[in-house]
Amino acid sequence: MHASIDMSALQLGKHVYGQKPLAHDLYEVRKLTEFVHGTKLVTQMGIQIQATNHYRMAVHLIQKGVIGKIKETHSWCPKSWG
């Protein structure tokens, strides 16, 4: 529902702060992008977890090259719900 709600707000000329997931699929993301392109509307997607200190430190170390060139990454979700 996020993409359709966001599109409705954009069509009303409203700036949008949306929560993840941004959309159901890439088609919806492209439609939102196409609509906003050339307007003065501002959009942002909430991903608050990346604002925590350990995430910021990891980004800093990667950007400074402390751990070398990244060739491959793996991610997982330890949650048993959802």
A tleap script that builds the chain and sets N, CA, C and O, in Angstrom:
source leaprc.protein.ff14SB
mol = sequence {
  NMET HIE ALA SER ILE ASP MET SER ALA LEU
  GLN LEU GLY LYS HIE VAL TYR GLY GLN LYS
  PRO LEU ALA HIE ASP LEU TYR GLU VAL ARG
  LYS LEU THR GLU PHE VAL HIE GLY THR LYS
  LEU VAL THR GLN MET GLY ILE GLN ILE GLN
  ALA THR ASN HIE TYR ARG MET ALA VAL HIE
  LEU ILE GLN LYS GLY VAL ILE GLY LYS ILE
  LYS GLU THR HIE SER TRP CYS PRO LYS SER
  TRP CGLY
}
set mol.1.N position { 0.815 -1.214 0.000 }
set mol.1.CA position { 0.000 0.000 0.000 }
set mol.1.C position { 0.852 1.269 0.000 }
set mol.1.O position { 0.349 2.338 -0.345 }
set mol.2.N position { 2.129 1.178 0.378 }
set mol.2.CA position { 2.933 2.387 0.504 }
set mol.2.C position { 3.032 3.155 -0.805 }
set mol.2.O position { 2.888 4.377 -0.812 }
set mol.3.N position { 3.275 2.467 -1.905 }
set mol.3.CA position { 3.448 3.153 -3.186 }
set mol.3.C position { 2.176 3.883 -3.609 }
set mol.3.O position { 2.245 5.018 -4.082 }
set mol.4.N position { 1.037 3.257 -3.449 }
set mol.4.CA position { -0.212 3.915 -3.868 }
set mol.4.C position { -0.547 5.100 -2.966 }
set mol.4.O position { -1.057 6.115 -3.441 }
set mol.5.N position { -0.268 4.980 -1.683 }
set mol.5.CA position { -0.497 6.100 -0.763 }
set mol.5.C position { 0.464 7.239 -1.083 }
set mol.5.O position { 0.066 8.404 -1.127 }
set mol.6.N position { 1.738 6.894 -1.308 }
set mol.6.CA position { 2.728 7.910 -1.659 }
set mol.6.C position { 2.353 8.617 -2.960 }
set mol.6.O position { 2.447 9.842 -3.048 }
set mol.7.N position { 1.930 7.860 -3.962 }
set mol.7.CA position { 1.556 8.458 -5.249 }
set mol.7.C position { 0.375 9.406 -5.074 }
set mol.7.O position { 0.352 10.484 -5.668 }
set mol.8.N position { -0.593 9.016 -4.272 }
set mol.8.CA position { -1.744 9.901 -4.030 }
set mol.8.C position { -1.300 11.219 -3.412 }
set mol.8.O position { -1.772 12.285 -3.806 }
set mol.9.N position { -0.396 11.146 -2.447 }
set mol.9.CA position { 0.099 12.367 -1.810 }
set mol.9.C position { 0.885 13.220 -2.806 }
set mol.9.O position { 0.727 14.440 -2.839 }
set mol.10.N position { 1.727 12.583 -3.613 }
set mol.10.CA position { 2.506 13.317 -4.609 }
set mol.10.C position { 1.596 14.012 -5.619 }
set mol.10.O position { 1.849 15.151 -6.010 }
set mol.11.N position { 0.549 13.329 -6.033 }
set mol.11.CA position { -0.395 13.922 -6.986 }
set mol.11.C position { -1.109 15.125 -6.397 }
set mol.11.O position { -1.574 15.995 -7.134 }
set mol.12.N position { -1.200 15.182 -5.074 }
set mol.12.CA position { -1.792 16.337 -4.393 }
set mol.12.C position { -0.750 17.429 -4.133 }
set mol.12.O position { -1.053 18.451 -3.517 }
set mol.13.N position { 0.482 17.203 -4.609 }
set mol.13.CA position { 1.534 18.186 -4.430 }
set mol.13.C position { 2.197 18.151 -3.063 }
set mol.13.O position { 2.846 19.113 -2.653 }
set mol.14.N position { 2.032 17.043 -2.365 }
set mol.14.CA position { 2.599 16.903 -1.020 }
set mol.14.C position { 3.974 16.259 -1.084 }
set mol.14.O position { 4.210 15.365 -1.897 }
set mol.15.N position { 4.874 16.711 -0.232 }
set mol.15.CA position { 6.148 16.034 -0.051 }
set mol.15.C position { 5.860 14.735 0.690 }
set mol.15.O position { 4.883 14.650 1.434 }
set mol.16.N position { 6.711 13.713 0.491 }
set mol.16.CA position { 6.426 12.400 1.071 }
set mol.16.C position { 7.608 11.870 1.868 }
set mol.16.O position { 8.732 11.801 1.371 }
set mol.17.N position { 7.336 11.500 3.105 }
set mol.17.CA position { 8.269 10.713 3.906 }
set mol.17.C position { 7.606 9.357 4.053 }
set mol.17.O position { 6.639 9.214 4.802 }
set mol.18.N position { 8.116 8.364 3.344 }
set mol.18.CA position { 7.508 7.044 3.357 }
set mol.18.C position { 8.314 6.065 4.181 }
set mol.18.O position { 9.503 6.268 4.428 }
set mol.19.N position { 7.664 5.021 4.595 }
set mol.19.CA position { 8.320 3.968 5.363 }
set mol.19.C position { 8.572 2.778 4.463 }
set mol.19.O position { 7.821 2.549 3.515 }
set mol.20.N position { 9.607 2.025 4.740 }
set mol.20.CA position { 9.882 0.839 3.939 }
set mol.20.C position { 8.847 -0.226 4.244 }
set mol.20.O position { 8.348 -0.265 5.369 }
set mol.21.N position { 8.510 -1.059 3.336 }
set mol.21.CA position { 9.026 -1.092 1.973 }
set mol.21.C position { 8.425 0.045 1.144 }
set mol.21.O position { 7.250 0.384 1.282 }
set mol.22.N position { 9.250 0.616 0.293 }
set mol.22.CA position { 8.817 1.727 -0.545 }
set mol.22.C position { 7.688 1.307 -1.472 }
set mol.22.O position { 6.723 2.046 -1.667 }
set mol.23.N position { 7.815 0.110 -2.044 }
set mol.23.CA position { 6.831 -0.356 -3.019 }
set mol.23.C position { 6.822 -1.879 -3.057 }
set mol.23.O position { 7.671 -2.544 -2.463 }
set mol.24.N position { 5.844 -2.403 -3.767 }
set mol.24.CA position { 5.712 -3.852 -3.912 }
set mol.24.C position { 6.714 -4.405 -4.921 }
set mol.24.O position { 7.218 -5.517 -4.767 }
set mol.25.N position { 6.992 -3.621 -5.946 }
set mol.25.CA position { 7.908 -4.097 -6.987 }
set mol.25.C position { 8.588 -2.912 -7.674 }
set mol.25.O position { 8.265 -1.755 -7.405 }
set mol.26.N position { 9.516 -3.214 -8.549 }
set mol.26.CA position { 10.291 -2.190 -9.238 }
set mol.26.C position { 9.418 -1.297 -10.121 }
set mol.26.O position { 9.711 -0.112 -10.274 }
set mol.27.N position { 8.365 -1.841 -10.695 }
set mol.27.CA position { 7.457 -1.049 -11.526 }
set mol.27.C position { 6.890 0.129 -10.725 }
set mol.27.O position { 6.855 1.260 -11.211 }
set mol.28.N position { 6.446 -0.152 -9.490 }
set mol.28.CA position { 5.884 0.912 -8.659 }
set mol.28.C position { 6.947 1.960 -8.312 }
set mol.28.O position { 6.659 3.156 -8.294 }
set mol.29.N position { 8.157 1.515 -8.043 }
set mol.29.CA position { 9.242 2.448 -7.742 }
set mol.29.C position { 9.516 3.346 -8.939 }
set mol.29.O position { 9.696 4.554 -8.785 }
set mol.30.N position { 9.549 2.764 -10.119 }
set mol.30.CA position { 9.796 3.559 -11.334 }
set mol.30.C position { 8.692 4.572 -11.577 }
set mol.30.O position { 8.967 5.699 -11.988 }
set mol.31.N position { 7.445 4.188 -11.328 }
set mol.31.CA position { 6.326 5.119 -11.508 }
set mol.31.C position { 6.443 6.302 -10.545 }
set mol.31.O position { 6.204 7.443 -10.940 }
set mol.32.N position { 6.806 6.043 -9.298 }
set mol.32.CA position { 6.997 7.127 -8.339 }
set mol.32.C position { 8.141 8.036 -8.790 }
set mol.32.O position { 8.030 9.260 -8.729 }
set mol.33.N position { 9.231 7.433 -9.238 }
set mol.33.CA position { 10.394 8.199 -9.694 }
set mol.33.C position { 10.038 9.056 -10.896 }
set mol.33.O position { 10.397 10.233 -10.946 }
set mol.34.N position { 9.338 8.483 -11.862 }
set mol.34.CA position { 8.944 9.227 -13.059 }
set mol.34.C position { 8.036 10.394 -12.702 }
set mol.34.O position { 8.160 11.481 -13.267 }
set mol.35.N position { 7.125 10.168 -11.764 }
set mol.35.CA position { 6.196 11.233 -11.391 }
set mol.35.C position { 6.932 12.398 -10.744 }
set mol.35.O position { 6.634 13.554 -11.046 }
set mol.36.N position { 7.874 12.124 -9.873 }
set mol.36.CA position { 8.576 13.168 -9.122 }
set mol.36.C position { 9.601 13.896 -9.983 }
set mol.36.O position { 9.878 15.072 -9.748 }
set mol.37.N position { 10.166 13.215 -10.976 }
set mol.37.CA position { 11.199 13.818 -11.814 }
set mol.37.C position { 10.677 15.099 -12.457 }
set mol.37.O position { 9.615 15.113 -13.079 }
set mol.38.N position { 11.437 16.160 -12.294 }
set mol.38.CA position { 11.047 17.436 -12.886 }
set mol.38.C position { 10.143 18.277 -11.998 }
set mol.38.O position { 9.805 19.404 -12.358 }
set mol.39.N position { 9.747 17.755 -10.854 }
set mol.39.CA position { 8.953 18.537 -9.903 }
set mol.39.C position { 9.866 19.045 -8.809 }
set mol.39.O position { 11.051 18.715 -8.780 }
set mol.40.N position { 9.330 19.831 -7.928 }
set mol.40.CA position { 10.093 20.296 -6.767 }
set mol.40.C position { 9.679 19.526 -5.514 }
set mol.40.O position { 9.958 19.952 -4.393 }
set mol.41.N position { 9.017 18.401 -5.713 }
set mol.41.CA position { 8.581 17.599 -4.577 }
set mol.41.C position { 9.767 16.863 -3.963 }
set mol.41.O position { 10.667 16.413 -4.672 }
set mol.42.N position { 9.756 16.748 -2.659 }
set mol.42.CA position { 10.818 16.071 -1.926 }
set mol.42.C position { 10.271 14.767 -1.372 }
set mol.42.O position { 9.187 14.727 -0.790 }
set mol.43.N position { 11.044 13.694 -1.564 }
set mol.43.CA position { 10.650 12.398 -1.014 }
set mol.43.C position { 11.798 11.832 -0.187 }
set mol.43.O position { 12.968 12.125 -0.433 }
set mol.44.N position { 11.440 11.025 0.786 }
set mol.44.CA position { 12.433 10.338 1.603 }
set mol.44.C position { 11.815 9.042 2.104 }
set mol.44.O position { 10.628 8.993 2.428 }
set mol.45.N position { 12.627 7.996 2.166 }
set mol.45.CA position { 12.154 6.728 2.696 }
set mol.45.C position { 12.810 6.499 4.052 }
set mol.45.O position { 14.024 6.641 4.197 }
set mol.46.N position { 12.003 6.147 5.033 }
set mol.46.CA position { 12.510 5.907 6.377 }
set mol.46.C position { 13.217 4.570 6.507 }
set mol.46.O position { 12.661 3.519 6.187 }
set mol.47.N position { 14.433 4.629 6.974 }
set mol.47.CA position { 15.212 3.423 7.266 }
set mol.47.C position { 15.998 3.703 8.540 }
set mol.47.O position { 17.229 3.713 8.536 }
set mol.48.N position { 15.276 3.929 9.621 }
set mol.48.CA position { 15.866 4.426 10.851 }
set mol.48.C position { 16.992 3.558 11.394 }
set mol.48.O position { 17.920 4.086 12.007 }
set mol.49.N position { 16.945 2.267 11.195 }
set mol.49.CA position { 17.963 1.404 11.793 }
set mol.49.C position { 19.363 1.786 11.330 }
set mol.49.O position { 20.328 1.605 12.073 }
set mol.50.N position { 19.487 2.312 10.115 }
set mol.50.CA position { 20.801 2.681 9.613 }
set mol.50.C position { 21.352 3.942 10.270 }
set mol.50.O position { 22.491 4.322 10.000 }
set mol.51.N position { 20.582 4.590 11.115 }
set mol.51.CA position { 21.056 5.786 11.805 }
set mol.51.C position { 21.729 5.448 13.138 }
set mol.51.O position { 22.240 6.343 13.810 }
set mol.52.N position { 21.735 4.175 13.528 }
set mol.52.CA position { 22.345 3.803 14.804 }
set mol.52.C position { 23.872 3.833 14.693 }
set mol.52.O position { 24.430 3.756 13.598 }
set mol.53.N position { 24.528 3.945 15.833 }
set mol.53.CA position { 25.980 4.124 15.854 }
set mol.53.C position { 26.751 2.994 15.189 }
set mol.53.O position { 27.706 3.262 14.459 }
set mol.54.N position { 26.368 1.729 15.416 }
set mol.54.CA position { 27.157 0.642 14.834 }
set mol.54.C position { 27.026 0.589 13.313 }
set mol.54.O position { 27.982 0.213 12.634 }
set mol.55.N position { 25.889 0.948 12.770 }
set mol.55.CA position { 25.756 1.028 11.311 }
set mol.55.C position { 26.603 2.172 10.757 }
set mol.55.O position { 27.281 2.016 9.740 }
set mol.56.N position { 26.560 3.313 11.428 }
set mol.56.CA position { 27.348 4.469 10.978 }
set mol.56.C position { 28.845 4.169 11.029 }
set mol.56.O position { 29.592 4.569 10.136 }
set mol.57.N position { 29.277 3.471 12.068 }
set mol.57.CA position { 30.690 3.112 12.180 }
set mol.57.C position { 31.095 2.173 11.052 }
set mol.57.O position { 32.171 2.331 10.476 }
set mol.58.N position { 30.252 1.201 10.729 }
set mol.58.CA position { 30.544 0.272 9.635 }
set mol.58.C position { 30.679 1.028 8.313 }
set mol.58.O position { 31.607 0.766 7.547 }
set mol.59.N position { 29.779 1.950 8.038 }
set mol.59.CA position { 29.847 2.752 6.811 }
set mol.59.C position { 31.138 3.563 6.792 }
set mol.59.O position { 31.820 3.633 5.769 }
set mol.60.N position { 31.466 4.165 7.912 }
set mol.60.CA position { 32.692 4.961 7.999 }
set mol.60.C position { 33.919 4.103 7.682 }
set mol.60.O position { 34.780 4.516 6.905 }
set mol.61.N position { 34.002 2.921 8.276 }
set mol.61.CA position { 35.154 2.046 8.049 }
set mol.61.C position { 35.248 1.606 6.593 }
set mol.61.O position { 36.339 1.541 6.027 }
set mol.62.N position { 34.110 1.308 5.997 }
set mol.62.CA position { 34.100 0.891 4.586 }
set mol.62.C position { 34.529 2.045 3.686 }
set mol.62.O position { 35.358 1.867 2.794 }
set mol.63.N position { 33.964 3.226 3.921 }
set mol.63.CA position { 34.289 4.376 3.081 }
set mol.63.C position { 35.748 4.808 3.210 }
set mol.63.O position { 36.322 5.317 2.247 }
set mol.64.N position { 36.346 4.619 4.355 }
set mol.64.CA position { 37.746 4.977 4.573 }
set mol.64.C position { 38.698 3.887 4.089 }
set mol.64.O position { 39.913 4.080 4.109 }
set mol.65.N position { 38.162 2.743 3.653 }
set mol.65.CA position { 39.002 1.668 3.137 }
set mol.65.C position { 39.695 0.859 4.212 }
set mol.65.O position { 40.630 0.115 3.913 }
set mol.66.N position { 39.264 0.984 5.449 }
set mol.66.CA position { 39.911 0.300 6.567 }
set mol.66.C position { 39.899 -1.217 6.385 }
set mol.66.O position { 40.865 -1.891 6.743 }
set mol.67.N position { 38.823 -1.753 5.835 }
set mol.67.CA position { 38.735 -3.210 5.684 }
set mol.67.C position { 39.067 -3.667 4.266 }
set mol.67.O position { 38.886 -4.839 3.936 }
set mol.68.N position { 39.547 -2.759 3.432 }
set mol.68.CA position { 39.911 -3.120 2.064 }
set mol.68.C position { 38.733 -3.019 1.111 }
set mol.68.O position { 37.651 -2.565 1.484 }
set mol.69.N position { 38.958 -3.446 -0.119 }
set mol.69.CA position { 37.930 -3.379 -1.148 }
set mol.69.C position { 36.885 -4.473 -0.906 }
set mol.69.O position { 37.227 -5.635 -0.684 }
set mol.70.N position { 35.620 -4.087 -0.952 }
set mol.70.CA position { 34.525 -5.035 -0.757 }
set mol.70.C position { 34.268 -5.753 -2.075 }
set mol.70.O position { 34.003 -5.109 -3.090 }
set mol.71.N position { 34.342 -7.064 -2.069 }
set mol.71.CA position { 34.097 -7.860 -3.268 }
set mol.71.C position { 32.774 -8.605 -3.189 }
set mol.71.O position { 32.178 -8.924 -4.218 }
set mol.72.N position { 32.312 -8.884 -1.982 }
set mol.72.CA position { 31.090 -9.670 -1.812 }
set mol.72.C position { 30.529 -9.397 -0.423 }
set mol.72.O position { 31.279 -9.228 0.538 }
set mol.73.N position { 29.225 -9.357 -0.330 }
set mol.73.CA position { 28.578 -9.193 0.979 }
set mol.73.C position { 27.515 -10.252 1.160 }
set mol.73.O position { 26.968 -10.776 0.190 }
set mol.74.N position { 27.232 -10.558 2.395 }
set mol.74.CA position { 26.166 -11.492 2.744 }
set mol.74.C position { 25.305 -10.827 3.813 }
set mol.74.O position { 25.829 -10.130 4.682 }
set mol.75.N position { 24.027 -11.027 3.759 }
set mol.75.CA position { 23.152 -10.476 4.796 }
set mol.75.C position { 22.154 -11.546 5.211 }
set mol.75.O position { 21.876 -12.485 4.466 }
set mol.76.N position { 21.637 -11.387 6.383 }
set mol.76.CA position { 20.669 -12.332 6.912 }
set mol.76.C position { 19.755 -11.591 7.886 }
set mol.76.O position { 20.040 -10.470 8.305 }
set mol.77.N position { 18.681 -12.231 8.223 }
set mol.77.CA position { 17.734 -11.689 9.194 }
set mol.77.C position { 17.455 -12.772 10.229 }
set mol.77.O position { 16.837 -13.786 9.904 }
set mol.78.N position { 17.899 -12.577 11.465 }
set mol.78.CA position { 17.727 -13.602 12.470 }
set mol.78.C position { 16.317 -13.687 13.064 }
set mol.78.O position { 16.061 -14.515 13.939 }
set mol.79.N position { 15.420 -12.849 12.599 }
set mol.79.CA position { 14.059 -12.839 13.149 }
set mol.79.C position { 13.292 -14.068 12.717 }
set mol.79.O position { 13.479 -14.567 11.607 }
set mol.80.N position { 12.441 -14.553 13.577 }
set mol.80.CA position { 11.646 -15.746 13.245 }
set mol.80.C position { 10.186 -15.382 12.967 }
set mol.80.O position { 9.336 -16.267 12.869 }
set mol.81.N position { 9.893 -14.090 12.840 }
set mol.81.CA position { 8.522 -13.650 12.566 }
set mol.81.C position { 8.482 -12.884 11.254 }
set mol.81.O position { 9.516 -12.479 10.725 }
set mol.82.N position { 7.296 -12.694 10.745 }
set mol.82.CA position { 7.120 -11.856 9.552 }
set mol.82.C position { 7.470 -12.512 8.252 }
set mol.82.O position { 7.356 -11.889 7.196 }
savepdb mol mol.pdb
quit
